[in-house]
Amino acid sequence: MKIITSIVAASILLASCSQYEKTKSGLTYKITSGGSKEKLKQGQFVKMNIKFSIGTKDSVLNSTYDHIPAYLMVDTTRSAKYSFTELLPLVAKGDKIEFVLSIDTLKKLGMIPEYNTVFTKNGTIKGKFDVIKVFTNEQEVNADYQKEVETEKQKEITALEKYTKDKNIKTVKSPGGVLVEIENAGSDPKADTGKQVSVFYKGYTIDGKVFDTNMGATATNKNPYPVVLGKHGVIPGWEEGLKFFGKGGKGKLFIPSLLAYGIQGNPPVIPPFANLIFEVEIADVTAAPAPTAATAPQMPVAPHH
């Protein structure tokens, strides 16, 4: 019985391996059909979820599956050699694609400058993508993307609402979705558009990792950071959240990633799609200074838009 079982298992494995094919550049891939026979055409736009992982433990390098899908134009004239974009003319809506990239080949092609602890000699990068939807013009793409952005933002707000509720933190919500814990509302003058607000702050991710601060003994710059509201020199979450305070105010801002650093994050200190928390103290609220030709001070990591 064990021998028969081994033969069956080996047959299944070989059948599975035989489903993989190679592009002209040597990219190994497998397509699982979603039922449609209408392949993607030049000039169309495709909405997809895509994931890259590496190593025997499949450590994720990048993935859109839990956030906003990727959007690409099908352009066979610009498809990169030894890239998943080579596969776009071969697939249709609903298809699921797996592919494998050799790190040695990527290095040989100059796509990876040198081997390192992530991209190792003889290693591979595993990828997969699902074709969700196909569009014929950019207007359709933009409309669909905005819906996905709003869905992601609401998901982030919901996560922050759960976080604050679980910790019994009372907050008020800004029109855009920033949750604000007001420990002390402060006095007049109030922070508002056109005012300069001098802020002491400490920014950290949901897991408590501090990425920037001008508070306490660890701060490299212990001066309050000046923000002119309405100038969009800081992340949108600050623009909205600071307006709940006046001079002497104190509290916390719970900011959805899309009102902070969003899709890209701010590597290496802030990951993509990271919801953020800021402790803030309002040192002063004054009239905005007149514009000058002088060089503006370098913004700290946290508030920089």
C-alpha positions in Angstrom: 0.0 0.0 0.0 2.9 2.4 0.8 4.5 1.7 -2.5 1.3 2.4 -4.4 0.7 5.6 -2.4 4.3 6.8 -3.2 3.7 6.1 -6.9 0.4 8.0 -6.9 2.0 10.9 -5.0 5.0 11.0 -7.5 2.5 11.0 -10.5 0.6 13.9 -9.0 3.8 15.8 -8.5 5.0 15.2 -12.0 1.7 16.2 -13.4 1.8 19.4 -11.4 5.3 20.2 -12.6 4.4 19.6 -16.2 1.9 22.5 -16.0 4.8 25.0 -15.7 6.1 26.6 -18.9 8.8 29.0 -19.8 8.8 32.4 -21.7 11.4 33.1 -24.3 13.5 34.9 -21.6 13.3 31.8 -19.3 10.7 32.9 -16.8 8.9 29.8 -15.4 5.2 30.2 -15.0 1.8 28.4 -14.6 -1.6 29.7 -15.6 -4.8 28.4 -13.9 -7.7 29.4 -16.1 -10.6 31.4 -14.7 -12.8 30.3 -17.6 -12.5 33.3 -20.0 -10.8 32.7 -23.3 -10.5 36.4 -24.2 -6.8 37.2 -23.6 -5.6 40.6 -22.6 -5.0 42.9 -25.5 -2.6 45.7 -26.3 -3.7 49.0 -24.8 -6.1 47.5 -22.2 -5.8 48.1 -18.5 -5.7 45.3 -16.0 -6.6 45.3 -12.3 -4.7 42.6 -10.4 -3.5 41.4 -7.0 0.1 40.5 -7.0 2.5 39.0 -4.5 6.3 38.4 -4.4 7.9 36.2 -1.8 11.3 34.8 -1.2 13.1 31.9 0.6 12.0 28.6 1.9 9.7 30.2 4.4 8.1 32.4 1.6 8.9 35.6 3.3 6.7 38.3 1.6 8.6 41.0 -0.2 5.5 42.8 -1.5 1.8 42.1 -1.8 -1.4 43.9 -2.8 -3.7 41.1 -1.7 -4.7 42.7 1.6 -4.8 46.3 0.4 -5.3 48.2 -2.9 -4.9 46.1 -6.1 -2.4 47.0 -8.8 -3.4 48.6 -12.1 -1.3 48.1 -15.2 -1.6 48.9 -18.9 -1.0 46.0 -21.3 1.9 47.2 -23.4 3.7 44.4 -25.3 6.2 46.9 -26.8 7.5 47.7 -23.3 7.2 44.4 -21.5 10.3 44.0 -19.4 12.5 41.0 -20.2 12.3 38.3 -17.5 9.3 39.9 -15.8 5.7 38.9 -15.0 4.6 41.6 -17.5 5.7 39.1 -20.2 2.8 37.0 -19.2 0.0 39.6 -19.6 -0.8 38.8 -23.3 -1.2 35.1 -22.3 -3.8 35.6 -19.6 -7.5 36.5 -19.3 -9.8 37.9 -16.7 -10.2 35.5 -13.8 -6.9 33.7 -14.4 -4.5 32.9 -11.6 -0.8 32.9 -12.4 2.2 31.6 -10.5 5.8 32.3 -11.6 9.4 31.8 -10.4 12.3 34.2 -10.9 15.9 33.1 -10.5 18.0 35.5 -8.4 21.1 34.5 -10.4 19.4 35.4 -13.7 18.1 38.7 -12.2 21.7 39.6 -11.2 23.0 38.6 -14.6 20.5 40.9 -16.2 21.5 43.8 -13.9 18.1 43.9 -12.1 19.9 43.0 -8.8 23.2 44.8 -8.4 24.7 42.4 -5.8 23.8 39.4 -3.8 22.8 40.1 -0.2 21.0 38.5 2.8 17.7 38.7 0.9 18.7 38.1 -2.7 21.1 35.1 -2.3 23.0 33.1 -4.8 21.0 30.2 -6.2 17.9 31.6 -4.6 14.5 32.2 -6.2 11.7 34.7 -6.0 8.2 33.2 -6.1 5.4 35.3 -7.5 1.7 35.1 -8.2 -1.0 37.3 -9.5 -4.8 37.2 -10.1 -6.4 39.0 -12.9 -9.4 40.7 -11.3 -10.8 43.0 -14.0 -10.1 44.5 -17.4 -10.7 48.1 -18.5 -10.5 49.8 -21.9 -9.7 53.3 -20.8 -8.0 55.4 -18.0 -11.3 56.9 -16.9 -12.6 53.5 -15.9 -9.3 52.7 -14.2 -9.3 56.0 -12.2 -13.0 55.5 -11.1 -12.3 51.9 -9.9 -9.1 52.9 -8.2 -10.9 55.7 -6.2 -13.4 53.1 -5.0 -10.6 50.8 -3.9 -8.9 53.7 -2.0 -12.1 54.5 -0.2 -12.6 50.8 0.7 -9.0 50.7 2.1 -9.5 53.9 4.0 -12.7 52.7 5.6 -11.0 49.4 6.6 -8.2 51.3 8.2 -10.6 53.6 10.1 -12.5 50.5 11.3 -9.2 48.9 12.5 -8.3 52.1 14.5 -11.9 52.3 15.9 -11.5 48.7 17.2 -8.0 49.4 18.5 -9.2 52.5 20.5 -12.4 50.7 21.7 -10.4 47.7 22.9 -8.1 50.0 24.9 -11.1 52.0 26.2 -9.8 55.2 24.6 -12.4 57.8 23.9 -12.0 59.7 20.7 -13.8 62.0 18.3 -13.5 61.6 14.6 -12.4 64.3 12.0 -14.3 64.6 8.8 -11.6 62.6 7.0 -11.4 59.8 9.5 -8.6 60.8 12.0 -9.5 59.6 15.5 -8.5 62.2 18.2 -8.1 61.6 21.9 -8.4 65.0 23.6 -6.7 65.0 27.0 -6.7 68.7 27.1 -8.4 70.8 24.4 -6.2 73.8 25.2 -7.2 77.5 25.1 -7.5 80.2 22.6 -6.1 80.8 20.1 -7.3 77.5 18.4 -5.4 75.8 15.7 -7.0 76.4 12.3 -6.2 76.9 8.6 -3.7 79.7 8.2 -2.4 79.5 11.8 1.1 78.4 12.7 0.9 75.6 15.3 4.1 74.8 17.3 4.0 71.1 18.1 5.8 68.7 20.4 5.1 65.1 19.1 6.0 61.5 19.4 5.0 59.2 16.5 4.8 55.5 16.6 3.3 52.5 14.8 0.4 50.5 16.2 2.9 48.0 17.7 4.5 50.8 19.7 7.7 51.3 17.7 8.7 55.0 17.9 9.9 56.4 14.6 10.3 60.1 15.4 9.9 62.5 18.3 11.0 65.9 19.6 9.8 64.9 23.1 11.9 63.6 26.0 15.5 62.6 26.5 15.8 60.6 23.3 14.8 63.6 21.0 17.5 64.9 18.8 15.6 68.2 18.3 13.8 69.4 21.4 12.2 72.5 19.8 8.5 72.4 18.9 7.9 71.8 15.2 6.2 74.7 13.4 3.2 73.7 11.2 1.2 76.2 9.1 -2.1 74.5 8.7 -3.5 74.6 5.1 -0.1 74.7 3.5 0.0 70.9 3.1 3.5 70.7 4.4 2.6 67.8 6.7 0.6 64.6 6.4 -3.2 65.0 6.0 -3.8 63.4 9.4 -2.0 66.2 11.1 -3.8 68.9 9.1 -7.1 67.4 10.3 -6.2 66.3 13.8 -4.4 69.4 15.1 -7.5 71.5 14.6 -9.1 69.9 17.6 -6.6 71.7 19.9 -5.7 75.2 21.0 -2.6 76.5 22.7 -1.6 74.2 25.6 -3.7 71.4 24.1 -2.6 67.8 24.5 -3.8 64.4 23.1 -3.3 61.7 20.6 -4.0 61.4 16.9 -4.9 57.9 15.5 -4.3 58.3 11.8 -5.3 55.8 9.0 -2.3 55.1 6.7 -4.0 56.8 3.7 -4.0 60.0 5.7 -0.3 59.4 6.6 2.3 57.7 4.3 -0.1 55.2 2.6 0.9 52.8 -0.1 4.6 53.6 -0.1 5.2 54.2 3.6 8.4 56.0 4.5 11.1 53.2 4.5 12.8 52.1 6.5 11.0 53.6 9.5 7.4 53.4 8.4 6.1 50.4 6.5 3.5 50.6 3.7 -0.1 50.9 4.8 0.9 51.6 8.4 -1.7 53.2 10.6 0.1 55.7 12.9 -0.3 57.2 16.4 1.0 60.6 17.4 1.1 62.0 20.9 0.9 65.8 20.5 1.3 68.8 22.7 0.5 72.3 21.3 3.2 74.7 22.6 1.7 77.7 20.8 -0.7 78.9 18.1 0.2 82.1 16.3 -0.4 83.9 13.0 1.5 82.4 10.2 4.8 84.2 9.4 5.0 86.2 6.2 6.6 84.2 3.3 10.3 84.7 2.8 12.9 83.6 0.3 14.9 81.9 3.1 15.4 78.1 2.9 12.7 76.3 4.9 13.9 74.1 7.8 14.2 70.4 7.0 11.1 68.6 8.1 11.3 65.7 10.5 10.5 62.2 9.4 7.1 62.1 11.0 5.2 65.1 9.8 6.7 65.4 6.3 4.0 65.1 3.7 
